[in-house]
């Protein structure tokens, strides 16, 4: 991960957090490794979609975050794949496509109006598929498809 300070491998984050012995640990790496050739194709998000006002089912939230245990590490791309950011309304780069898809999937999985069973596997499958659909046709700065 190329950070503002010292660069760090996601594996280092994993090792550090694993040593904490938490009941539930989620590591989500959405490291944009490519610039879209045409940033208008990436999409825009005016605000972070995870805010109050959604009809969350408290039992589903409890199942996901209070009753679950384990350690999960997930990344937006595998070696050789591209990971893209979205545009902010001012044209600057915003959240990654995978982060956006993940947040939307949490909302759907924990919604009162969803038929979901509050399962992490379904949540991540949906997020991966949405991120893939949103970026598969994007061309990066090298002319390669996402």
Order of alpha helices (4+ residues) and beta strands (2+ residues): alpha-beta-alpha-beta-beta-beta-alpha-alpha
